[in-house]
Amino acid sequence: MARAARIAHFSQSDVDDMHMRLIKESLHKLGDGRNGQQTRDDILGWVMEEGMWPFSFDACCAFLAVNPDRMRQSIARLVRKCD
């Protein structure tokens, strides 16, 4: 017997929490020297990719009401400082 697919339902509060968590955890991992280069490259790729879709960097910045280009500049300075 085939199992019916379960569809997850998320409240707006859940989605907002995910946007905030994604930004916070990504920035934390960038600054944590214990993470490997692949993790840093993946995060920086996500940060630098421009576009608006669910959970894109730009969408997370829009949720936080911050300018994504300014945030990218700040992150780039942070990364250069940590290298």
C-alpha positions as CSV (number, residue, x, y, z in Angstrom):
1,M,0.0,0.0,0.0
2,A,1.4,3.4,-1.0
3,R,1.8,5.9,1.7
4,A,0.3,9.3,1.2
5,A,2.7,12.1,1.0
6,R,2.7,14.4,4.1
7,I,2.7,18.1,3.4
8,A,4.3,20.3,5.9
9,H,2.5,23.4,6.9
10,F,4.5,26.4,8.2
11,S,3.1,29.5,9.9
12,Q,4.4,32.9,8.9
13,S,6.2,32.9,12.3
14,D,7.9,29.6,11.4
15,V,9.1,31.1,8.0
16,D,10.3,34.3,9.7
17,D,12.2,32.2,12.2
18,M,13.8,30.2,9.4
19,H,15.0,33.4,7.7
20,M,16.5,34.7,10.9
21,R,18.2,31.4,11.7
22,L,19.6,31.0,8.2
23,I,21.3,34.4,8.4
24,K,22.5,33.9,12.0
25,E,23.9,30.4,11.5
26,S,25.5,31.3,8.2
27,L,27.3,34.3,9.6
28,H,28.4,32.3,12.7
29,K,29.8,29.5,10.5
30,L,31.7,32.1,8.4
31,G,33.4,33.5,11.5
32,D,34.1,30.1,13.1
33,G,37.6,28.9,12.1
34,R,36.7,25.3,12.8
35,N,34.6,25.1,9.6
36,G,36.2,23.8,6.5
37,Q,36.9,25.8,3.3
38,Q,34.0,24.0,1.5
39,T,31.5,25.2,4.1
40,R,32.8,28.8,3.8
41,D,32.7,28.6,0.0
42,D,29.1,27.3,0.1
43,I,28.0,30.1,2.4
44,L,29.8,32.8,0.4
45,G,28.2,31.4,-2.7
46,W,24.8,31.8,-1.2
47,V,25.6,35.3,0.0
48,M,27.0,36.5,-3.3
49,E,24.2,35.0,-5.5
50,E,21.7,37.8,-6.3
51,G,18.0,37.0,-6.7
52,M,14.8,36.8,-4.8
53,W,13.4,33.3,-4.1
54,P,12.4,31.6,-0.8
55,F,15.4,31.6,1.6
56,S,17.8,33.3,-0.8
57,F,20.2,35.7,0.8
58,D,18.3,38.6,-0.7
59,A,15.0,37.3,0.8
60,C,16.6,36.9,4.2
61,C,17.9,40.5,4.0
62,A,14.4,41.7,2.9
63,F,12.9,40.0,6.0
64,L,15.5,41.8,8.2
65,A,14.9,45.1,6.3
66,V,18.6,45.4,5.5
67,N,20.2,46.3,2.2
68,P,21.7,43.0,0.8
69,D,24.5,44.9,-1.1
70,R,25.6,46.6,2.1
71,M,25.4,43.3,4.0
72,R,27.5,41.7,1.3
73,Q,30.1,44.4,1.6
74,S,30.2,44.0,5.4
75,I,30.5,40.2,5.1
76,A,33.4,40.6,2.5
77,R,35.2,42.9,4.9
78,L,34.7,40.4,7.7
79,V,36.0,37.5,5.6
80,R,39.1,39.4,4.5
81,K,39.8,40.3,8.1
82,C,39.5,36.7,9.2
83,D,41.7,35.3,6.4
